[in-house]
Amino acid sequence: MKKYIGKILLAVMLFFSLSILFVEAEDQTENQKWRTSCIAYYQNVYAAEKCNGSVQFNTNRSNLPEMKRYSGSHVMATYYDYREATASISSYGSCQKSEWTRYANEFKNGTAGYTSVFGRPYEYISVKQKCNVTGISAACEQSCVSKIESCSNAKADKVEKFCSDSCGVNAFETKTCAMYNASVQQQDVDQCVSYCTQSSGDAIKSDCERVCKNYDEYYAKYSNREGSVCHDVTNDRNQNIASIVTAENHAQIEAINSCTTTCTTDLAPIVLEKAKEIDFKNNVNINSATAESFGKDVCSTACSDASATSIEMGAVCTGDLNVEIDYNKSIKPNLDSYADTAVQNMKDKYGVKENSEDDSPEETHEKPLFDMEINSADGCVIMGSNLNNLLGDIYKWVRGACAALVVIFGILDFFKATTSDDAEAMKKAGSTFIKRIVVLAILVMLPHLIDFVLELMFGDSFEACLDPFK
């Protein structure tokens, strides 16, 4: 145990050091980023109107990309892409900063009243009216459908699904026929796999996915070949694929069964020998039949995995499909490991008495008793003093670098939150900063905590080991 303490100590310290750098926000879709930017934009507009203040944007709204939502020929709403819009507050007007923030939150929380925006009256009832992701998605879908319908081979149901999926993620992205065609290919595969699994069951879903993705390249050229398994008699692509998968699966089953029979014959005696050393609960007696049953389950799984790589795509169409599992190469070298798996399955099912001997001799480890004898020589008893001092120096450099990074990242986060005047961003920056401070504090205190635990267990014999880290 002593020889591992130094390694564990260093690993734990490095873990806490690195964890400081990865306290980040979750990824957002482009539509979610748009909503965040939209809220920040209108918060400033509304607060400026209420406070008679002044806000400068990096560009006029009229210069931002726009999207319109129609009802017939009537424009119901116009949405602007605020993702690149940034604001700087020139003057808080008649308000203090706290009042400005309160008005900004009124808009965000949907409690804003009447105000004049861009020279005309406008009522801010809810943020949903101006920064509604559903709204921009619907506007995008209208534009997308109109454009993609002109693509060659466009089909209404597939166009609708493509536009719905794509606009739901990034409404302001330009939709192209190439994007639609890629979507159609994936839609066809998904539909094909769904039909295939309904016909043949989820057990061969991986086979369905393989044939559906590669049908056009390897199988379709035989669709008119009479007498072939791949002959598309019904002129139904999905039905033909289901038939191909079934034929390939039958070929696999034959190979798997043959492999499983040979494997079980070889494995059962090994399982029985290992199981004899174990005292199972309720006096369960492991005989040859039981060993064979558990061995067969393990062999079936191993042979199924081995057969998955033995399929030559398209060979079933010409009658040349021959699924062969190289038993001597893929299965036989692993029989001892398979036997251990089978025995573990027995333990899980039947349970083992507390005084039972395990199937392998127990490793002996020196227990950390309070009266254990420990080398009392000067210096660290776990590792040499030179190595211990080196690790201590490394830890101190890492600790100092982490402290500096916490401060730098904190300043950057608060600076961005302040310039955006977004109360939510300020709150998020504060939360992130506190998390980093907590992790940093744990990192700083870790040597003292470990020293305390070791002293309780072994007395002061390990005291010298932690000194370079403090």
N, C-alpha and C positions, 0 to 999 in steps of 0.2 A: 504493500500500500504506500509506503514512504516514497518509493521511486516515482509514483504518479502524481504526488501532491504538487510538485513544482510545475509540471505540465498543465495540470488542471487550473492552478492559480493563474498562470499566464494566459490560458485560453479564456477564462472568465473575464479577466481584465480587458483583453482585446475585444471581447464581445460587447462589453458595455461601452468601450471607446467607439466602436464602429456604429453602434446603435444610435448614437447621438446624431450622426449624419443622415440617418434615414427616417427621420420623423417628418414625413411629407404628406401632402394632401392626396386624396384619391384622384385618379384620372377622370377627366370630364369629357363628354362628347362636345363637338363644336357647337351644337345647339345649346347645351348647358353653359358653355363659355359665353355665348351670345347673350343669354338671359342675364348672367352676372354683369356683363358690360352694359347691357341695356338699363338695368336697375341703377347702376352707378351713374349713368348719363342723366337719367330723368330725376334722380335724387338731387343732383346739382342744379338742374333747371328749375325744379320746384322750389328748392330752398332759396335760390337767387331771386325768384319772383316774390316769395314771401318776405324776404329780408331786404329787398331792393339792393341786392348785392350784384357782384359781377363775376362771371365764370368765363374763362377763355378755353376753347376747345382747339385741338390741334388741326381740325378741319371743319368746314361748314357741313351741316347735316346734308345739305343738298348735294354735296360731293361724295357722300357715302353710297355704296351699292344699295339698291332698293329692291323690294319685292312687293307686288300688289296681290291682294286677294279679291276675287271678283264674285259677284252674284249676278249672273247674266253679263250685261255690259257695264253694270254699276260697280265701282270700286268700293269694296266694303272696308278695307284697311290697307295701309301702306307700312311696310316694315323696313327699317334701315339696318345695315350691318354695322353694329356698334363695337365690334370686336377690336377694331384698330383705333377707336376714338378714345382720346385721353383728355382729361380736364385739369385745369389749374385754377384755383380760386384767387381772383385778383383782389376782391373785397368782400368782407362779410356784411357790408351795408350797415343797416341799423341793428344787426344781431351780433351777439357774442358767438363764439365758436360752438358753444354748447347748444345755443338756440338753433343755429344752422343745422347741427347734427340732428336735433329733435325734429325739425321740419323735413329733413331728408328721410328720416325714419317713418314719418307720417305717410310719405308716398310708398315706401317699401311695405309698410304694414296695411296699406289700403284705407287709411283714415284721413287722407288729404281732402281738402275742400276745393272751392273754385279758385282758379287762377288764370292768368293770361299767358299763353305760351306762343312765342313767335308772332305776337301781334293779334292774336284772336283768342276768345274765351275757350277754355278747355276744362273739363271736369276730370280730376283724378279720383276715380272711385276705388280702383284697385290696381295693383301692379300687374295683375293679369291682363288688363286691357292693353297695356303698351308693351309688355315684355312676356307675352304668352307664347311658349314653345309650341303649343298645339296650333296656334294661329299661323306661325311661320311655317310649320310643317304642312298645314293645309294649303297655304299659298304656294309653297314649293311643289306640292303634288300637282296642283292645277297646271303650273308652268311645265313641270316635268312630263306629265301625260301628253300635253299638247305637242311637246317637242319630240318625245320618244316614239309617238305614234307614226311619225314619218320615217322611222328606221325600217330597213328591210326586214322582213319576217317578223314584224312586231305583232304580238298577240295581246289582246285586251287584258286578259287575266294576268299574264306575266308582266305586262307594262305596269299594271296597277300595283302588283306586289313589289316590283323593283322600285317604283317611285315612293311607295309607302315606306319601305325599309331604308332607302337611301336618304330620303328627306327627313326621316325620323332621327338621323344621326347628324347630318350636315345639310341644312336647308339652303345655305348660300353657295354650295358647291355646284359648279356647272355640270349638268348631267349630259353624258354623251352616249352615242350608240355603242361604243366599245364597252362602256360600263354596263349597259343593258345586256349586251351579248354575254358578258362574263356572268352576270346575275342569272341569265336564262340557263346557262350551263349548270350552275349550282342548283337552281330550282329543279331542273330535270333530274339531276342526280338524287336530290332529296326526295322527289316524288317517286322516282324509280325504287329507291331503297325502301320507302314506306310501303309501296305495293308488294315488293319482294318479301319483306318480313311478314306482311299480313298473309301472304300465300304460304310461306314456308316456315315462319316462326322466327323469333328474335335470336334463337340459338345460332343461326347462320347469318347474322347481320353483317359480320365482317366480310363474308363471301359475297353478299349482295352488294356491298359498297365497292368491292374490287371489280366485279363484273359491270356494274352500272357506270363506273368511272372510265372503264377501258373498253366498253362495248363497241363503240364506233371504230376504234383502232384495231382490235383483235378479233371481234366476233361478227360484226355486221356484214363483212364481205362474204360470209357463208350463209347469209339469210335466205338466198334463193337456191341453195344447194340441196336438192332432194335427197332424202335419206339421212341427212345430217341432223344431229341434235339441235343445231343452230338454225335449221330451216324455219323461217317465220311463216308458218302455214296460215295462221289467223290474222296476219298483218297487224299484229299488236306487239309493239316493241317491249312493253313491260311484261307481258305474258311470256314472250320469248326469253327474256332475261331470267325470269323466274324458273323456266324450264332448264336453262343452261346451268344456273346455280344448283338446281336439284341434281342434275347429272354429275356436275363436278363434285358435289357433296357426297354422292353415292360412291364415287371413285375414292374419295378420301376415307369414307367409312370403311371400305374394304381394307385399305392400307392401315388404317388405325386399328381395326380389329386384329389384323395379323400381327402388327407390332405389339399390341396390348397383350395378346396371348403369349408371345415369346417372352415379353418383359415380365409378365406375372409369374411364369414358370421359373424364371431366374431369380425374381425378387422375393417370392414368398418364403423360401428357406432362410434368407438373410433376415427378413422381418421377424420370423418365428424365433430365431436365435437371439436377436436383440430384445424381443418382448419377454423372453423367459427370465431375464434378470430383473423384471419389474413386478412389484407386488401391487396389483390393481385392487381397487375397492370392491367390496361385496364378493371377494374371492373369485373374481372373473378369471376364467382359465382361457388363455390364448392357445388355440389349437391350430392345426394346419389350415382348416377351412377359414378361420377368422383371419389368419395372416394373409391368406390368398385374397380374401375379400378386400381388406385394406390396401394390399399391394396392388390389386387390380385398379382401384380408384386412382391411385397415384400414377400408375402406368398409363391409364387412359388419358389423363391430362397431359402427361409428357409426350405421348405419341401424337395427340391432337396438335400440340404446339409445333412439333417437328414436321407434321404434314402440311402446315400452312405455307411453308416455303417451298413445297414440292410441286405446286401447281404451275404448269406451263400454260399461260393464257392463250386461248384459241385452239389448243390441241384437242379439246373435247369435240370441236366441230368437225375435225377430220378423222376422229376415231383413234387418234394417236395418244390420247391422254393416258399416262401411266404414272400414277402417284406412287413413288417408291421412297420409303423411309430408310435411310442408312442406319440400321439398328446398331451395328458395331461402332459407328462413329458418333451418333447422336444420343443413344440411350444407354448402352452397356457401360460406358465409363462412369456413369452417374448413378449406378445402382445403389451404392452405399448411401449416397445422399438421399435417394428416393426412399430407402428403407428407414432412415431417420425421420423423414416426413410422415411415413405411414405409422411409425411408432408414436410420434407426437399426436397424430390423429386419434390413436387409441387412448392415449392419456387424456386428451380433451373429452372423449366420449365417456370413458369409464371412470376416470379419476384415479389417483395414486394414493396409497396409504402413506401417512407421514413418515413412517420408518422404512419406506421402500428404498431399495438401492436403485439409483438411476442407471440408465443403459450405458453410461460411460463413467469412469472413475472421477470422483470429485476432485477438483483442484483445491489445494490447500492454500489459504491466504493467512498472513499474520494479522490477527485481530487487534484493533486499536484499544487494548485494555489500558486502564489507568496505571497499572503497575508494570507495564511492559518495559523491558530494558531498552534504552535508547543510547546511542553513542553520545557521550558527553563531551567530546572533543570540541575545542573552540571552533567557532564559525558555524555555518549552516550544515545540518546533518543530512539534508535532502540532496543537496548538490554542492559542488565546490564553491568556495567563497568568490572566486573570480567570475564564474558563470552567474552566481547569484547577484553580484554587483552589476554585471552587464545587463541582466534582465531588469534590475531596479532602475538603471539609467534609461533604458528603453521605455519603461513604464512612465517615468517622469516626463520624458519628452512627449509621449503620446498624450498624457494628461494635460500638459501645457498647451499642446496643439488643439486639443478638444475644447479647452476653456476659451482659447482665442477664436475658434470657429463658432462657438456658441454666441459670443459677443458679436462677431461679424454678421452671422446669419440673422441674429436678432435685430441689429441695426437695419439691415437690408429689408427685412420683413416689415418692420415698423415704418420705414421710409416709404415703401410702396403703399402700405395701407393709408398713411397720412396723405400722400399725394393724390390718392384716389378718393379720399373723403368718404370712404365706405365704412360705416360702423361695423358691418359684418366682417369686413376684411381686417379691421383693427382688432376685433374680438378674436378672430382666428389667429392673427399674429401673436397676440398675447398668450393664447392657449398653447401654441406651438413653442413659444419661448419658455413657458413654464415647464413643459414636458422635457425640453432639453436641459433645463437647469436641474430638474429632478434626477435625470440620468447622469448628469455630470457630478452631482452630489454623491450619488451611489458609487460612481467610479472613484472619487476622492476618498470615500470612507471605506472602500472595499478592503484594502490591506489591514486596516484596524479591525474590521469585522472578522476577517479570516484569522488574524492574530488572536483575537478573543476566543474563537471557537477552538483553535489548536491548543491554546493554553488550558482550556477546560479539559481537553482530552488527554494531553500529554505533559501538562505542566509548562515550565518555561524552557523546555529543551529546544523548541523551534523558534524561540524569540529572535535569534540572530537572522533567521531566514527572511523575516518581514521587514527588518530595519531598513534595507536599501530602498524599499518601496514607499516608505512613509515621508 
